[in-house]
Amino acid sequence: MRKAAAVLFLILTFIMPCSVLAVSTDIPDWDYPVPAVILYDPSDYLVLANRQNLLDSSYSPTDLVKVTAKHVNGDFELRRACHEALSAMFNAAKEAGYTLYVKSAYRSYGTQSTMYENRLDKNKGRDDGWVSYPGASDHQTGLGVDVLNYAWTQKDGMNAEFAKTAEAKWMAEHCHEFGFVIRYLSDKQAITGINFEPWHLRYVGTECAAYMKENNLSLEEFTEEWQAYVASYNANGGDFEAYCKSALSLPDPMGLDIYDNSGDEEMSFFFPGAN
């Protein structure tokens, strides 16, 4: 939906009369590499969960679906857009000769709290960075998923050695094409507060994932960067929220249909006189 809205806004900018889209020259141009309507994020795909940004114990996505992508024993859930993207990535991996498995997906606040306390008990009260503090878990967003190959699904624990596998290398190279990033990078541990987890993917959408990969940004860094840009944009006479709401509510004068085969929005153009 966000991608469709962004593309629609850009197209209308060019095809609508200037009088309709006229804006004050005092309003700054939006020149951040990611479109504003993507960052406006009404679907909350960019939600940040860490020790400085704790999710409430009642936080639970409303669009969770059962994971049907290949997975280990058990029932797993992910947010719908995340699962659709993951299924597409699994299919692409299969075509490339790799079989991927979901090891862990959405976790409620209560489940995370139990896991965290068990880890503390095992380590005599020491937080070793392998299990997130309750409310700080990316899994609670419903957008974080642990993905392994079959051999590693049979191990009792996971560690950075997984990064050496062919499947991990393929994911690191291609996951952004499906809207995912490696959530906890090897060179960002001081920022994320979490050990390197080459198996932990986080859905942020293809536009943001491509930008984060290109610039080697953690979700923390990306969030700080774009929010600073928005603050500067507003300070210089812009109105980020109004700008995005206006773009998302522009009329559809050309009869542009926005559907895909799953019922979600996708761009399909009809221009008068075109075949």
Residue pairs with C-beta under 8 A, 6 or more apart in sequence:
1 43
1 264
1 265
2 37
2 38
2 40
2 41
2 42
2 43
2 45
2 205
2 207
3 38
3 205
3 206
3 207
4 258
4 265
4 266
4 267
5 37
5 247
5 248
5 265
6 35
6 37
6 38
6 207
6 247
7 267
8 250
8 252
8 256
8 258
8 267
9 35
9 37
9 247
9 248
9 250
10 35
11 256
11 269
12 21
12 250
12 253
13 21
15 254
16 253
26 237
27 237
27 238
27 239
28 233
28 236
28 237
28 238
30 36
30 233
30 238
30 243
32 39
32 226
32 229
32 233
33 211
34 207
34 208
34 211
34 226
35 207
36 240
36 243
36 244
36 247
37 244
37 247
37 248
38 205
38 207
38 208
39 46
39 226
39 230
39 244
40 240
40 241
40 244
40 245
40 248
43 81
44 61
44 141
45 81
45 143
45 203
45 204
45 205
45 208
46 204
46 205
46 208
46 219
46 223
47 55
47 141
47 143
48 219
48 220
48 223
49 55
49 132
49 135
49 136
49 137
49 138
49 140
49 141
50 132
50 136
50 192
50 193
50 220
51 133
51 136
51 193
53 136
54 133
54 134
54 135
54 136
55 109
55 135
55 136
55 137
55 140
55 141
56 109
56 135
57 109
57 110
57 134
57 135
58 109
59 109
59 135
59 140
60 108
60 109
60 140
60 142
61 79
61 106
61 141
61 142
61 143
63 79
63 80
63 81
63 142
64 77
64 78
64 79
64 80
64 106
64 142
65 77
65 78
65 79
65 80
65 83
66 75
66 76
66 77
67 75
67 76
67 77
67 78
67 83
67 86
67 102
67 105
68 83
68 87
69 83
69 86
69 87
69 90
69 100
69 102
70 90
70 99
70 100
70 101
70 102
71 101
71 102
71 103
71 105
72 101
72 102
72 103
72 153
76 102
76 104
76 105
76 106
77 105
77 106
77 142
78 86
78 105
78 106
78 142
78 143
78 145
79 106
79 141
79 142
79 143
79 203
81 179
81 203
81 205
81 264
82 142
82 143
82 145
82 179
82 203
84 262
85 178
85 179
85 180
85 203
86 102
86 145
86 147
86 178
86 180
86 201
86 203
88 178
89 100
89 171
89 174
89 175
89 177
89 178
89 180
90 100
92 174
92 177
92 178
93 99
93 100
93 167
93 170
93 171
93 174
96 170
98 149
98 166
98 167
98 170
99 149
99 150
99 167
100 147
100 148
100 149
100 167
100 171
101 147
101 148
101 149
101 150
101 153
102 145
102 146
102 147
103 146
103 147
103 148
103 152
103 153
103 158
103 199
104 139
104 145
104 146
105 139
105 142
105 144
105 145
105 146
106 139
106 140
106 141
106 142
106 144
107 115
107 137
107 139
107 140
108 140
109 134
109 135
109 140
112 131
112 132
112 134
112 135
112 137
112 139
112 140
113 134
115 131
116 131
116 132
116 133
116 134
118 131
119 127
119 128
119 130
119 131
120 126
120 127
127 133
129 189
129 193
129 194
129 195
130 195
132 138
132 139
132 194
137 144
138 144
138 183
138 200
138 202
139 145
141 202
143 202
143 203
143 204
144 183
144 200
144 201
144 202
144 203
145 200
145 201
145 202
145 203
146 158
146 197
146 199
146 200
146 201
147 171
147 199
147 201
148 158
148 162
148 167
148 199
149 165
149 166
149 167
149 168
151 165
152 158
152 162
152 165
152 199
158 197
158 199
160 186
160 195
160 196
160 197
160 198
162 168
162 198
162 199
163 169
163 172
163 186
163 196
163 198
168 198
168 199
171 180
171 182
171 198
171 201
172 182
172 198
175 181
175 182
175 201
175 209
176 206
176 209
176 210
176 212
176 213
177 206
177 209
177 210
178 206
178 209
179 203
179 204
179 205
179 206
179 208
179 209
180 201
180 202
180 203
180 204
180 209
181 201
181 202
181 204
181 208
181 209
181 212
181 213
181 219
182 197
182 198
182 200
182 201
182 202
183 192
183 194
183 197
183 200
183 201
183 202
183 218
183 219
184 192
184 194
184 195
184 196
184 197
184 200
184 218
185 192
185 196
185 216
185 218
186 196
186 198
187 216
188 218
188 220
188 221
189 195
189 196
191 218
191 220
191 221
192 218
192 219
192 220
202 219
204 212
204 219
208 222
211 217
211 222
212 218
212 219
212 222
217 225
230 240
233 240
234 240
254 269
254 270
254 271
254 272
255 270
256 267
256 268
256 269
256 270
257 268
257 270
258 265
258 266
258 267
258 268
259 265
259 266
259 268
260 266
